[in-house]
Amino acid sequence: MSVRNFERVFTREVGTAPSQYVLQVRVEAARRQLERTDRGLKQVAAAAGFGSVDVMRRAFVRLLGITPRRYRQLALVPSSQRSSHRLRRRPLR
């Protein structure tokens, strides 16, 4: 199967391009680590498959509209007090 045909079939079956899917999976993995561990951003970025903290930050802002540092801060706040910033998932383009 050619790369182009794989991309076409993957997009049709999954609903998003392979590269976008990988980005979503990495952000999701980083989110879980930010919520459940006290690892530094550099370790979280590496464990989630990002090349650097900056690449992870840009992915978070693009997909969630918030930085990883702010995400962690909000994740530590009880849900009843989180109204100051609503996390949003941005549609991928």
MODELLER restraints for C-alpha pairs under 7 A, 6 or more apart:
rsr = mdl.restraints
at = mdl.atoms
rsr.add(forms.Gaussian(group=physical.xy_distance, feature=features.Distance(at['CA:7:A'], at['CA:17:A']), mean=6.54, stdev=0.5))
rsr.add(forms.Gaussian(group=physical.xy_distance, feature=features.Distance(at['CA:7:A'], at['CA:18:A']), mean=6.45, stdev=0.5))
rsr.add(forms.Gaussian(group=physical.xy_distance, feature=features.Distance(at['CA:10:A'], at['CA:17:A']), mean=6.78, stdev=0.5))
rsr.add(forms.Gaussian(group=physical.xy_distance, feature=features.Distance(at['CA:10:A'], at['CA:18:A']), mean=6.62, stdev=0.5))
rsr.add(forms.Gaussian(group=physical.xy_distance, feature=features.Distance(at['CA:11:A'], at['CA:17:A']), mean=4.86, stdev=0.5))
rsr.add(forms.Gaussian(group=physical.xy_distance, feature=features.Distance(at['CA:11:A'], at['CA:18:A']), mean=6.87, stdev=0.5))
rsr.add(forms.Gaussian(group=physical.xy_distance, feature=features.Distance(at['CA:26:A'], at['CA:48:A']), mean=5.21, stdev=0.5))
rsr.add(forms.Gaussian(group=physical.xy_distance, feature=features.Distance(at['CA:26:A'], at['CA:49:A']), mean=6.33, stdev=0.5))
rsr.add(forms.Gaussian(group=physical.xy_distance, feature=features.Distance(at['CA:27:A'], at['CA:60:A']), mean=6.61, stdev=0.5))
rsr.add(forms.Gaussian(group=physical.xy_distance, feature=features.Distance(at['CA:29:A'], at['CA:48:A']), mean=5.63, stdev=0.5))
rsr.add(forms.Gaussian(group=physical.xy_distance, feature=features.Distance(at['CA:30:A'], at['CA:44:A']), mean=5.96, stdev=0.5))
rsr.add(forms.Gaussian(group=physical.xy_distance, feature=features.Distance(at['CA:30:A'], at['CA:45:A']), mean=6.72, stdev=0.5))
rsr.add(forms.Gaussian(group=physical.xy_distance, feature=features.Distance(at['CA:30:A'], at['CA:48:A']), mean=5.47, stdev=0.5))
rsr.add(forms.Gaussian(group=physical.xy_distance, feature=features.Distance(at['CA:33:A'], at['CA:44:A']), mean=6.53, stdev=0.5))
rsr.add(forms.Gaussian(group=physical.xy_distance, feature=features.Distance(at['CA:34:A'], at['CA:72:A']), mean=5.47, stdev=0.5))
rsr.add(forms.Gaussian(group=physical.xy_distance, feature=features.Distance(at['CA:35:A'], at['CA:72:A']), mean=6.16, stdev=0.5))
rsr.add(forms.Gaussian(group=physical.xy_distance, feature=features.Distance(at['CA:35:A'], at['CA:75:A']), mean=5.82, stdev=0.5))
rsr.add(forms.Gaussian(group=physical.xy_distance, feature=features.Distance(at['CA:41:A'], at['CA:53:A']), mean=6.36, stdev=0.5))
rsr.add(forms.Gaussian(group=physical.xy_distance, feature=features.Distance(at['CA:42:A'], at['CA:52:A']), mean=6.92, stdev=0.5))
rsr.add(forms.Gaussian(group=physical.xy_distance, feature=features.Distance(at['CA:42:A'], at['CA:53:A']), mean=5.56, stdev=0.5))
rsr.add(forms.Gaussian(group=physical.xy_distance, feature=features.Distance(at['CA:45:A'], at['CA:52:A']), mean=6.13, stdev=0.5))
rsr.add(forms.Gaussian(group=physical.xy_distance, feature=features.Distance(at['CA:45:A'], at['CA:53:A']), mean=5.56, stdev=0.5))
rsr.add(forms.Gaussian(group=physical.xy_distance, feature=features.Distance(at['CA:45:A'], at['CA:56:A']), mean=6.06, stdev=0.5))
rsr.add(forms.Gaussian(group=physical.xy_distance, feature=features.Distance(at['CA:46:A'], at['CA:52:A']), mean=6.89, stdev=0.5))
rsr.add(forms.Gaussian(group=physical.xy_distance, feature=features.Distance(at['CA:50:A'], at['CA:56:A']), mean=5.86, stdev=0.5))
rsr.add(forms.Gaussian(group=physical.xy_distance, feature=features.Distance(at['CA:57:A'], at['CA:67:A']), mean=5.57, stdev=0.5))
rsr.add(forms.Gaussian(group=physical.xy_distance, feature=features.Distance(at['CA:57:A'], at['CA:68:A']), mean=5.98, stdev=0.5))
rsr.add(forms.Gaussian(group=physical.xy_distance, feature=features.Distance(at['CA:60:A'], at['CA:66:A']), mean=6.01, stdev=0.5))
rsr.add(forms.Gaussian(group=physical.xy_distance, feature=features.Distance(at['CA:60:A'], at['CA:67:A']), mean=5.69, stdev=0.5))
rsr.add(forms.Gaussian(group=physical.xy_distance, feature=features.Distance(at['CA:60:A'], at['CA:68:A']), mean=6.32, stdev=0.5))
rsr.add(forms.Gaussian(group=physical.xy_distance, feature=features.Distance(at['CA:61:A'], at['CA:67:A']), mean=5.54, stdev=0.5))
rsr.add(forms.Gaussian(group=physical.xy_distance, feature=features.Distance(at['CA:62:A'], at['CA:90:A']), mean=6.82, stdev=0.5))
rsr.add(forms.Gaussian(group=physical.xy_distance, feature=features.Distance(at['CA:63:A'], at['CA:89:A']), mean=5.48, stdev=0.5))
rsr.add(forms.Gaussian(group=physical.xy_distance, feature=features.Distance(at['CA:63:A'], at['CA:90:A']), mean=4.97, stdev=0.5))
rsr.add(forms.Gaussian(group=physical.xy_distance, feature=features.Distance(at['CA:64:A'], at['CA:87:A']), mean=6.17, stdev=0.5))
rsr.add(forms.Gaussian(group=physical.xy_distance, feature=features.Distance(at['CA:64:A'], at['CA:88:A']), mean=5.20, stdev=0.5))
rsr.add(forms.Gaussian(group=physical.xy_distance, feature=features.Distance(at['CA:64:A'], at['CA:89:A']), mean=4.66, stdev=0.5))
rsr.add(forms.Gaussian(group=physical.xy_distance, feature=features.Distance(at['CA:64:A'], at['CA:90:A']), mean=6.00, stdev=0.5))
rsr.add(forms.Gaussian(group=physical.xy_distance, feature=features.Distance(at['CA:65:A'], at['CA:87:A']), mean=6.91, stdev=0.5))
rsr.add(forms.Gaussian(group=physical.xy_distance, feature=features.Distance(at['CA:65:A'], at['CA:88:A']), mean=6.26, stdev=0.5))
rsr.add(forms.Gaussian(group=physical.xy_distance, feature=features.Distance(at['CA:74:A'], at['CA:82:A']), mean=6.60, stdev=0.5))
